[in-house]
Amino acid sequence: MTTPADELRAAAAALRARAVKVERGLTAALSEGTRDLFGKAIPDRSAMHPGVGLALAAWLDVAAEYADKWPADHQTNSPFRLGALAVARAINGGEQR
């Protein structure tokens, strides 16, 4: 069973991998239909700068740590939990709940 923390970590890893490829100048495999996040090869199709992607990945990692430490029903004081999951699911191509 995939946990919220798993979803958050998968999205962070995907963002980080793409950002690192772009920062290194590797433009191969950037285009995956409408799921392009960074557009070094195709600037008009990028969703964000690689630095933004890395910052977003770090934020998702923090959200994953919170999700691991506290069950969802104890995270009422976590204003970013649902937002982080929505972002992660969009990145992962999963269902928005």
VENPE-V877430 format. One record per residue. SS is DSSP state (H for helix, E for strand, C for the rest). PHI is phi in degrees with one decimal (none if undefined). PSI is psi in whole degrees, 0 to 359 (999 if undefined). Layout:
ss: [SS | SS]
phi: [PHI | PHI]
psi: [PSI | PSI]
//
This chain:
ss: [C | C | C | H | H | H | H | H | H | H | H | H | H | H | H | H | H | H | H | H | H | H | H | C | C | C | C | C | C | C | C | C | H | H | H | C | C | C | C | C | C | C | H | H | H | C | C | C | C | H | H | H | H | H | H | H | H | H | H | H | H | H | H | H | H | H | H | H | H | C | C | H | H | H | C | C | C | C | C | C | H | H | H | H | H | H | H | H | H | H | H | H | C | C | C | C | C]
phi: [none | -82.6 | -93.3 | -56.0 | -62.1 | -61.7 | -62.2 | -63.8 | -66.4 | -63.6 | -66.1 | -61.2 | -64.8 | -63.8 | -62.1 | -62.2 | -62.3 | -68.2 | -62.9 | -65.4 | -59.1 | -67.3 | -61.4 | -83.4 | 83.6 | -86.3 | -99.6 | -66.7 | 64.5 | -79.2 | -90.8 | -129.8 | 66.7 | -86.8 | -92.3 | -60.2 | -107.0 | -123.9 | -122.5 | -61.9 | -76.4 | -131.1 | -53.4 | -68.9 | -107.0 | -77.9 | -95.6 | -164.6 | -71.7 | -54.3 | -63.4 | -67.6 | -60.9 | -67.2 | -65.6 | -64.9 | -62.0 | -63.3 | -62.1 | -65.4 | -62.8 | -63.9 | -61.4 | -65.6 | -60.6 | -62.0 | -64.5 | -71.3 | -77.4 | -127.1 | -63.1 | -55.3 | -74.5 | -107.0 | -104.5 | -66.3 | -90.4 | -101.5 | -66.9 | -98.2 | -58.3 | -67.0 | -64.7 | -63.8 | -64.9 | -63.1 | -64.0 | -60.2 | -67.2 | -65.8 | -65.4 | -77.0 | 77.1 | -92.9 | -70.9 | -86.8 | -109.5]
psi: [132 | 128 | 164 | 321 | 321 | 316 | 316 | 316 | 322 | 318 | 318 | 317 | 320 | 315 | 313 | 317 | 316 | 319 | 318 | 319 | 315 | 317 | 328 | 357 | 13 | 109 | 354 | 147 | 19 | 330 | 113 | 62 | 229 | 3 | 11 | 132 | 324 | 138 | 53 | 317 | 327 | 79 | 324 | 348 | 4 | 147 | 336 | 163 | 147 | 325 | 324 | 320 | 319 | 320 | 319 | 321 | 319 | 319 | 317 | 325 | 318 | 317 | 323 | 320 | 315 | 318 | 327 | 321 | 324 | 134 | 157 | 323 | 354 | 8 | 31 | 338 | 7 | 92 | 341 | 355 | 306 | 322 | 318 | 318 | 321 | 317 | 314 | 316 | 325 | 317 | 318 | 352 | 20 | 180 | 137 | 122 | 999]
//
